Structure formats: C-alpha cells, structure tokens
Amino acid sequence: MSRDRLRVLVLGGTSVILVLACTFGLDWFRINVGRGILDEALGGAVGFDLRTIHGCANGNCSSISFSKLSGGFDTLAPLVFFESLGFALLVAIQTYTKVMSGSGSDKLARVNYTVAVLLFVLTVFAGYLLAPQFPATEMFGFTLSIDRTWAPALMLLAAVTGLMANYSAVTQDDRVAFAPVLPVARVVPAAAPVPPVDVPAPVRASVTPIPNLQYATATATLSRAGLDARREDGTALLVMWRDVVGVVVRRLPEPLDGHTFIDVVSTAGATLRLLPWTRLDGDPLGVDLDDVDFEPHARAIVAHIVAHAPAATLDAGTRAFVDGGATTRPTQVPDLATLAILDARLA
C-alpha cells in the first residue's frame, strides 16, 4: 500500500472511530454529586449523551428524554447525532474509494467539506455554547453540578481528521486542473531551435505519433550526465540530471488516444515529453523498450530518472502511479483544455 493510501486509511479510520465513540459510547455531560448521601443513591453521576439522560439509582437504571432541559442542548443533540453519522459514512466511502482505486471522488469531497463544517459548528454550539445548564447547588453537605466530558472535543477532532482524510484522498490533479505542484524551474535561455530533421521511425510501429503535441520528444539518449534529446519540432536539448526538478506521468485525453506520457521538467523551455513512440537508448533500464506496450515500462523510466536526478520531485498523481501495482494506470487528463493548462504550467 502506498504512503498516500495508508495516510488516508489512518485519518479516515480515526475519524470514523471517534464519531462512533462520541455518538454511542461517551456521555457529553454529567450531573456529578460532590459528596453526601446522594452520591451512593445516584451511583456517582447522571449522564447526558446525544439521545437521552440516563443514570442508575439503587441498582436500577433508566433514561429520560431531553424535554425537561434548558439551554438548547435538547434541540441540538439529535442534529449532532444524525449529522455525525452522515459524516462518518461519507468519510468511510471516500477512504474506501481512495484505498481501492488510488484516487477519491472530487464530487463526494465537496459534499464532505460542507458536512464537516456543519458538524463542527453544531458541535461547538451543542457542546460549549448551548450546553445544559443549572447553577452549581449545595444542599445538605453535597454539591450538584453539570460537568462537560471530553466527548465534544473528540467530536471536533473527528471532524478535523475527517477533513484531512478527505483532502488527502483527492489528489492535487483532481482538485485543480491536473497541474502539478513542482519547484519553480530556473529560468535560462532556451536552446536555440535547429532546422527540422527527419524523425527516426518509431520503435513501436503499431503506435502512430500525434502531430503538434507540445514537448513531444522524438529521440532521447540516457547517459550519466543527463538526457540528450531531440524534440519532434527539431529542437535539440541537453537536459542535465542536476537541472531536473520534477517528473509527471499522465495519460493524454481520449481525443488523443489516451497514450501514457512522461514529462521531464527542468529549466525553462526544456521540458521533454517521452511518449510510446519516443526512441529511447543509452543507459540500460532493465526493460525491453521494443515492447509494443509502453505503460508497464513507465515506472522503470521514472525510477531511472529519479535515481539520477537528486532534485526531482513527483506530484501526487505520479506518486500514486509509481507506488501502485501493475493494474494501476496513470491519471488521465480529462480534455484538451486541461492539457493546454498543464502544458502552460510546464513551459
């Protein structure tokens, strides 16, 4: 299991467990008896949970409704009860989706944010601002008072951890526009373009190159120093490993046949896009690049680049693909407009 999925599982599981504990297992308030004859009669305390007031006397336990209370807790407690259960269900679904598929639902995330904020507000009012009240009373040598337990604070913690799980379940690519967060590349003059040359025939004859694709690389030679490449527009580039700041793996939109591609991000104007028809040679990768299926080799290519480029970082979507199993596919760019945004960010 990848670190991203494990983080979501821990946060989501913690949130669900805290919600269930606060709704079914813990009292929110207690009427405590300081000392005196009622201490034994009442069994120590009368508890308020989110549904009833309950206590024991002389070995007999019973519960009553909130109708006799004042302070607003009787109205808010049922709202917190049902709101918290709905929130726990949404967190559980989002966590399951992330763990099983590698990426949570963006639509569910928006709903979950709203529910979490509402739960937080209701908990503050029910647990702190409109709690059941009556002044501490001293009679016949004993004192009665309503004391708050840890349950409201734990419910607030459940809302926060649930929000963190929800945020972590949706990758940066899903929330924004598939535009990775990478270090700012150093701006240097781009290599001067050279006259177009004949692009060598692709190694994988079954894959047809797509014309006018940004940063598309025709040939690339891997060496100890870096990548010696030539783009399809004829631009010759030498990208040193020390200048590489990030690697991005995605799939092209459906109108462009959904091919997997690897973007090597370095200095301004020097992004290289490795595609299934790119001719790769040089340092051995331990894979057969003559194989017609490019996607299984993408992980090995990324690992090779990261091993040689100490400053390279992977965004969340790429990390999920690299850490995933053989059935995990790269995130697909949804449309051509989003691809244009990604291209602009990588310029």
Secondary structure as the mmCIF struct_conf table of DSSP 4:
data_model
#
loop_
_struct_conf.conf_type_id
_struct_conf.id
_struct_conf.beg_label_comp_id
_struct_conf.beg_label_asym_id
_struct_conf.beg_label_seq_id
_struct_conf.end_label_comp_id
_struct_conf.end_label_asym_id
_struct_conf.end_label_seq_id
HELX_RH_AL_P HELX_RH_AL_P1 ARG A 3 LEU A 20
HELX_RH_PI_P HELX_RH_PI_P1 ALA A 21 GLY A 25
BEND BEND1 TRP A 28 TRP A 28
STRN STRN1 PHE A 29 VAL A 33
BEND BEND2 ARG A 35 GLY A 36
HELX_RH_AL_P HELX_RH_AL_P2 ILE A 37 ALA A 41
TURN_TY1_P TURN_TY1_P1 LEU A 42 GLY A 44
STRN STRN2 ALA A 45 PHE A 48
BEND BEND3 LEU A 50 ARG A 51
STRN STRN3 ILE A 53 ALA A 57
TURN_TY1_P TURN_TY1_P2 ASN A 58 GLY A 59
STRN STRN4 ASN A 60 ILE A 64
BEND BEND4 PHE A 66 PHE A 66
TURN_TY1_P TURN_TY1_P3 SER A 67 LYS A 68
BEND BEND5 GLY A 71 GLY A 72
HELX_RH_AL_P HELX_RH_AL_P3 PHE A 73 SER A 101
BEND BEND6 GLY A 102 SER A 103
HELX_RH_AL_P HELX_RH_AL_P4 ASP A 106 VAL A 124
HELX_RH_PI_P HELX_RH_PI_P2 PHE A 125 LEU A 129
BEND BEND7 LEU A 130 LEU A 130
STRN STRN5 THR A 137 MET A 139
TURN_TY1_P TURN_TY1_P4 PHE A 140 GLY A 141
STRN STRN6 PHE A 142 ARG A 148
BEND BEND8 TRP A 150 TRP A 150
HELX_RH_AL_P HELX_RH_AL_P5 ALA A 151 ALA A 169
BEND BEND9 VAL A 170 VAL A 170
HELX_RH_AL_P HELX_RH_AL_P6 GLN A 172 ARG A 175
TURN_TY1_P TURN_TY1_P5 VAL A 176 ALA A 177
BEND BEND10 PHE A 178 PHE A 178
HELX_LH_PP_P HELX_LH_PP_P1 PRO A 183 ARG A 186
HELX_LH_PP_P HELX_LH_PP_P2 PRO A 189 PRO A 193
HELX_LH_PP_P HELX_LH_PP_P3 ASP A 198 PRO A 202
BEND BEND11 VAL A 203 VAL A 203
TURN_TY1_P TURN_TY1_P6 ALA A 205 SER A 206
BEND BEND12 VAL A 207 VAL A 207
HELX_LH_PP_P HELX_LH_PP_P4 THR A 208 ILE A 210
TURN_TY1_P TURN_TY1_P7 PRO A 211 ASN A 212
TURN_TY1_P TURN_TY1_P8 GLN A 214 TYR A 215
STRN STRN7 ALA A 216 ALA A 216
STRN STRN8 THR A 217 LEU A 222
BEND BEND13 ARG A 224 ALA A 225
STRN STRN9 GLY A 226 ARG A 231
TURN_TY1_P TURN_TY1_P9 GLU A 232 ASP A 233
BEND BEND14 GLY A 234 GLY A 234
STRN STRN10 ALA A 236 MET A 240
HELX_RH_3T_P HELX_RH_3T_P1 TRP A 241 ASP A 243
STRN STRN11 GLY A 246 ARG A 251
HELX_RH_3T_P HELX_RH_3T_P2 GLU A 254 LEU A 256
TURN_TY1_P TURN_TY1_P10 ASP A 257 GLY A 258
STRN STRN12 THR A 260 VAL A 265
BEND BEND15 THR A 267 THR A 267
TURN_TY1_P TURN_TY1_P11 ALA A 268 GLY A 269
STRN STRN13 LEU A 272 LEU A 274
TURN_TY1_P TURN_TY1_P12 PRO A 276 TRP A 277
STRN STRN14 ARG A 279 GLY A 282
BEND BEND16 ASP A 283 ASP A 283
BEND BEND17 GLY A 286 VAL A 287
TURN_TY1_P TURN_TY1_P13 LEU A 289 ASP A 290
BEND BEND18 ASP A 291 VAL A 292
HELX_RH_AL_P HELX_RH_AL_P7 GLU A 295 HIS A 308
TURN_TY1_P TURN_TY1_P14 PRO A 310 ALA A 311
STRN STRN15 THR A 313 LEU A 314
HELX_RH_AL_P HELX_RH_AL_P8 ALA A 316 ASP A 323
BEND BEND19 GLY A 324 GLY A 324
TURN_TY1_P TURN_TY1_P15 ALA A 326 THR A 327
HELX_LH_PP_P HELX_LH_PP_P5 THR A 328 THR A 331
STRN STRN16 GLN A 332 GLN A 332
HELX_LH_PP_P HELX_LH_PP_P6 VAL A 333 VAL A 333
BEND BEND20 ASP A 335 ASP A 335
HELX_RH_AL_P HELX_RH_AL_P9 LEU A 336 ARG A 345
TURN_TY1_P TURN_TY1_P16 LEU A 346 LEU A 346
#
